[in-house]
Amino acid sequence: MQLPRRSDIDTMRLSGIPDDVVQELGPLVMGCLLAYLLQGVLIVQICIYLSHPRYSSDVLPLKVTVWLVCVIELVCTMFVTAAAWVYPVKGWGDPDVLRQPTWTVAFAQVPNSIVALVVQLFFCCRMFLLNHRGLVPGFIGMAACVPVVMAVVGGIKSVKLPDVALEYRIMPYIVTTYGGSALCDIMIALNNIRLLYTIKKGSVFPDTQSLLMRNIKICMHTGIVTACFSIVHVATFLAMPSRTLHWVFLFIAEKIYSNTLLAVLNARRKSADCEYETTPSILFGLPVDDLRGAPIDIGA
């Protein structure tokens, strides 16, 4: 049997289907696949956290924070699933669907920004518990609320757009949402590193210095991951504002933050065998010597 030629296949394309249909649907499909992949990673992280030796003695606010992030994560996954149903399945064969903004995409950035806010407030609490000074953590916490407001306003304006290609009209809201989150991540990472390094210099015990250096590296790595992801998201949108390529990052943004939170908490497992024993703390359960001489336990 003779196979059809490429030219014959091209003529079999449904009338009205745009030539760049792959460029329009490709980012959506890739974003959905990556979102489900990271959701699976998060489930593994949750299982590790529940089996953590310090979980039973973790303070209630910390447990509430973790489960709140998990619930919002499920909502985000529902948004991803709904988008995957509306465009490639329900809208199959209808070229107009590819151009119509839907609530699944327009408001996906709202739960994203809420997860980012919760995680950033978690790190702000850690900063406050390090030196009991609330000026810098309070400023960063208030700054982290701005992306949430911009995400809500941007979502409302996005769902009213007549065409997905006109998303450049809400560029200020998208840039502020993810650019603001990146700025907060950088400030959190730098301030945490500064505080831990200051405490490390005030300690005379090599083992304590080693543990604090490990925490400094974790703070640096987590801050770099979340900040770079948001920056790449913004850069992709600015480079191609009329394309849907940035949807890849849109559907997995909150999962980067949630996995970062669980990874930080699960990092305490490695230090569980440390010879230093203290009450559970938000900062990996590690004891820290106060620079004024009095021992403190951050996060107790």
C-alpha positions as CSV (number, residue, x, y, z in Angstrom):
1,M,0.0,0.0,0.0
2,Q,1.4,3.4,-1.0
3,L,1.8,5.9,1.8
4,P,0.2,9.3,1.4
5,R,2.6,12.1,0.3
6,R,3.4,15.0,2.6
7,S,1.5,17.3,0.3
8,D,-1.6,15.1,0.5
9,I,-1.4,15.2,4.3
10,D,-1.2,19.0,4.3
11,T,-4.4,19.2,2.3
12,M,-6.1,17.0,4.8
13,R,-5.7,19.6,7.5
14,L,-9.1,20.8,8.9
15,S,-10.1,24.1,7.4
16,G,-9.5,27.1,9.7
17,I,-6.8,25.4,11.7
18,P,-3.9,27.8,12.0
19,D,-0.5,26.8,10.7
20,D,1.1,27.6,14.1
21,V,-1.2,25.3,16.0
22,V,1.8,23.4,17.4
23,Q,3.3,26.6,18.7
24,E,0.0,27.5,20.3
25,L,-0.8,24.1,21.9
26,G,2.8,22.8,22.4
27,P,3.6,25.0,25.5
28,L,0.2,24.1,27.0
29,V,0.9,20.4,26.7
30,M,4.5,20.7,27.9
31,G,3.3,22.8,30.8
32,C,0.7,20.2,31.8
33,L,3.2,17.3,31.6
34,L,5.8,19.2,33.7
35,A,3.1,20.2,36.2
36,Y,2.1,16.6,36.7
37,L,5.7,15.6,37.0
38,L,6.4,18.1,39.7
39,Q,3.2,17.2,41.4
40,G,4.5,13.7,41.7
41,V,7.8,15.0,43.1
42,L,5.8,17.0,45.7
43,I,3.8,13.9,46.8
44,V,7.2,12.2,47.4
45,Q,8.4,15.2,49.4
46,I,5.2,15.2,51.5
47,C,5.7,11.5,52.3
48,I,9.3,12.2,53.3
49,Y,8.1,15.1,55.5
50,L,5.4,13.0,57.2
51,S,8.0,10.3,58.0
52,H,10.5,12.9,59.3
53,P,11.5,12.2,62.9
54,R,10.8,15.8,63.8
55,Y,7.3,16.0,62.2
56,S,5.4,15.0,65.4
57,S,7.1,17.8,67.4
58,D,6.9,20.5,64.7
59,V,5.0,23.6,65.8
60,L,1.3,23.8,64.6
61,P,1.9,27.0,62.4
62,L,4.5,25.1,60.5
63,K,2.2,22.1,59.9
64,V,-0.6,24.4,58.9
65,T,1.7,26.1,56.4
66,V,2.7,22.8,54.8
67,W,-0.9,21.6,54.5
68,L,-2.1,25.0,53.2
69,V,0.5,24.9,50.4
70,C,-0.6,21.3,49.6
71,V,-4.2,22.2,49.3
72,I,-3.5,25.2,47.1
73,E,-1.3,22.9,45.0
74,L,-4.3,20.6,44.4
75,V,-6.3,23.7,43.2
76,C,-3.4,24.6,40.9
77,T,-3.4,21.1,39.5
78,M,-7.2,21.4,38.9
79,F,-6.5,24.5,36.9
80,V,-3.9,22.7,34.8
81,T,-6.3,19.8,34.2
82,A,-9.1,22.1,33.2
83,A,-6.8,23.9,30.7
84,A,-5.7,20.6,29.2
85,W,-9.4,19.6,28.8
86,V,-10.6,23.0,27.3
87,Y,-8.0,23.5,24.6
88,P,-6.8,20.1,23.2
89,V,-9.9,18.0,24.0
90,K,-13.1,20.0,24.2
91,G,-11.9,22.5,21.6
92,W,-10.6,19.9,19.2
93,G,-11.3,21.0,15.6
94,D,-12.5,24.4,16.7
95,P,-9.8,27.0,15.7
96,D,-11.5,29.7,17.7
97,V,-10.9,27.9,21.0
98,L,-7.2,28.4,20.5
99,R,-7.6,32.1,20.6
100,Q,-10.1,32.5,23.4
101,P,-8.8,33.2,26.8
102,T,-10.3,31.0,29.5
103,W,-10.5,31.3,33.2
104,T,-8.2,28.2,33.5
105,V,-5.3,30.2,32.1
106,A,-6.3,33.7,33.1
107,F,-6.6,32.9,36.8
108,A,-3.8,30.3,37.0
109,Q,-1.4,33.0,38.2
110,V,-3.6,33.7,41.3
111,P,-3.0,30.4,43.1
112,N,0.6,30.6,41.9
113,S,1.1,33.9,43.6
114,I,-0.6,32.7,46.8
115,V,1.7,29.7,47.1
116,A,4.7,32.0,46.5
117,L,3.4,34.4,49.2
118,V,3.0,31.6,51.7
119,V,6.5,30.2,51.1
120,Q,8.0,33.7,51.2
121,L,6.2,34.5,54.5
122,F,7.6,31.2,55.9
123,F,11.1,32.4,55.1
124,C,10.4,35.8,56.5
125,C,9.4,34.2,59.8
126,R,12.7,32.3,59.8
127,M,14.5,35.6,59.4
128,F,12.6,37.2,62.3
129,L,13.3,34.2,64.5
130,L,17.0,34.5,63.8
131,N,17.5,37.9,65.4
132,H,14.0,39.0,66.5
133,R,14.1,42.1,64.4
134,G,11.0,42.5,62.2
135,L,11.9,45.5,60.0
136,V,13.4,43.7,57.1
137,P,11.1,40.6,57.3
138,G,8.1,42.9,57.6
139,F,9.1,44.9,54.6
140,I,9.7,41.8,52.5
141,G,6.4,40.3,53.7
142,M,4.5,43.4,52.6
143,A,6.3,43.5,49.3
144,A,5.4,39.8,48.7
145,C,1.7,40.8,48.9
146,V,1.9,43.0,45.9
147,P,2.3,40.2,43.3
148,V,-0.9,38.6,44.7
149,V,-2.9,41.7,44.1
150,M,-1.4,42.2,40.6
151,A,-2.2,38.6,39.8
152,V,-5.8,39.0,40.7
153,V,-6.2,42.2,38.7
154,G,-4.2,40.7,35.8
155,G,-6.4,37.6,35.8
156,I,-9.6,39.7,35.6
157,K,-8.2,41.8,32.7
158,S,-6.9,38.7,31.0
159,V,-10.2,36.8,30.9
160,K,-11.8,39.8,29.2
161,L,-9.3,39.8,26.3
162,P,-10.8,38.9,22.9
163,D,-7.7,37.0,21.8
164,V,-4.9,35.2,23.6
165,A,-2.4,37.0,21.4
166,L,-3.3,40.2,23.1
167,E,-1.8,39.2,26.4
168,Y,0.8,41.9,25.9
169,R,-1.9,44.4,27.0
170,I,-1.6,43.0,30.6
171,M,2.2,42.9,30.4
172,P,2.6,45.3,33.5
173,Y,0.6,42.9,35.7
174,I,2.4,39.8,34.6
175,V,5.8,41.4,34.9
176,T,5.0,42.8,38.4
177,T,3.6,39.5,39.6
178,Y,6.6,37.3,38.7
179,G,9.2,40.0,38.7
180,G,8.1,41.0,42.2
181,S,8.2,37.4,43.4
182,A,11.8,37.2,42.0
183,L,12.8,40.4,43.8
184,C,11.4,39.1,47.1
185,D,13.2,35.7,46.7
186,I,16.5,37.5,46.1
187,M,16.0,39.7,49.2
188,I,15.0,36.7,51.3
189,A,18.1,34.7,50.2
190,L,20.5,37.6,50.7
191,N,19.2,38.5,54.1
192,N,19.1,34.9,55.3
193,I,22.7,34.4,54.2
194,R,23.8,37.6,55.9
195,L,22.1,36.6,59.2
196,L,23.5,33.0,59.1
197,Y,27.0,34.2,58.2
198,T,26.9,36.7,61.1
199,I,25.9,33.9,63.5
200,K,28.5,31.6,62.0
201,K,31.3,34.2,62.7
202,G,30.1,34.5,66.3
203,S,30.4,30.8,67.0
204,V,33.6,29.2,68.1
205,F,32.5,25.6,67.6
206,P,33.6,24.0,64.2
207,D,30.7,21.6,64.1
208,T,28.2,24.5,64.6
209,Q,30.0,26.5,61.9
210,S,29.8,23.5,59.5
211,L,26.1,23.1,60.1
212,L,25.5,26.9,59.6
213,M,27.5,26.9,56.4
214,R,25.3,24.0,55.1
215,N,22.2,26.1,55.9
216,I,23.8,29.1,54.1
217,K,24.2,27.0,51.0
218,I,20.6,25.7,51.1
219,C,19.3,29.3,51.5
220,M,21.4,30.4,48.5
221,H,20.4,27.5,46.3
222,T,16.6,27.8,47.1
223,G,16.7,31.5,46.5
224,I,18.5,31.1,43.2
225,V,16.1,28.4,41.9
226,T,12.9,30.3,42.6
227,A,14.3,33.7,41.5
228,C,15.8,32.4,38.3
229,F,12.6,30.6,37.4
230,S,10.5,33.8,37.8
231,I,13.1,35.8,35.9
232,V,13.1,33.3,33.0
233,H,9.2,33.4,33.0
234,V,9.2,37.2,32.7
235,A,11.9,37.2,30.1
236,T,10.1,34.6,28.0
237,F,6.9,36.7,28.1
238,L,8.7,39.9,27.2
239,A,10.5,38.2,24.3
240,M,7.3,36.7,22.8
241,P,4.3,38.5,24.4
242,S,1.9,37.4,21.7
243,R,2.9,33.7,22.0
244,T,1.9,31.1,24.6
245,L,5.4,29.9,25.3
246,H,5.3,31.4,28.8
247,W,2.5,29.0,29.7
248,V,5.1,26.3,30.3
249,F,6.3,28.4,33.3
250,L,2.8,29.5,34.2
251,F,1.6,26.0,35.0
252,I,4.6,25.0,37.1
253,A,5.5,28.2,38.9
254,E,3.7,27.3,42.2
255,K,5.2,23.8,42.2
256,I,8.7,25.2,42.2
257,Y,7.9,27.1,45.4
258,S,6.1,24.2,47.1
259,N,8.8,21.8,46.3
260,T,11.4,24.3,47.6
261,L,9.5,24.6,50.9
262,L,9.3,20.8,51.4
263,A,12.9,20.4,50.4
264,V,14.0,22.9,53.0
265,L,12.0,21.1,55.7
266,N,13.2,17.7,54.6
267,A,16.8,18.9,54.7
268,R,16.5,18.5,58.5
269,R,16.7,14.7,58.1
270,K,20.4,14.9,57.3
271,S,21.0,16.8,60.5
272,A,18.8,14.6,62.6
273,D,21.8,12.5,63.6
274,C,23.8,15.5,64.7
275,E,25.1,15.3,68.2
276,Y,23.4,18.6,69.0
277,E,19.9,18.1,70.3
278,T,17.4,20.9,70.8
279,T,13.7,21.5,70.5
280,P,12.3,21.6,66.9
281,S,12.9,24.8,65.0
282,I,11.7,26.2,61.7
283,L,15.3,26.5,60.6
284,F,16.1,22.8,60.2
285,G,15.9,22.2,63.9
286,L,19.5,23.4,64.4
287,P,20.6,25.3,67.5
288,V,22.2,28.7,67.0
289,D,24.3,30.7,69.4
290,D,23.0,34.3,70.0
291,L,25.7,36.9,69.3
292,R,24.9,38.5,72.6
293,G,25.9,35.3,74.4
294,A,22.5,33.8,75.3
295,P,21.7,30.5,73.5
296,I,18.5,30.7,71.4
297,D,16.6,28.2,69.4
298,I,15.2,29.7,66.3
299,G,11.7,28.5,65.4
300,A,10.9,26.9,68.8
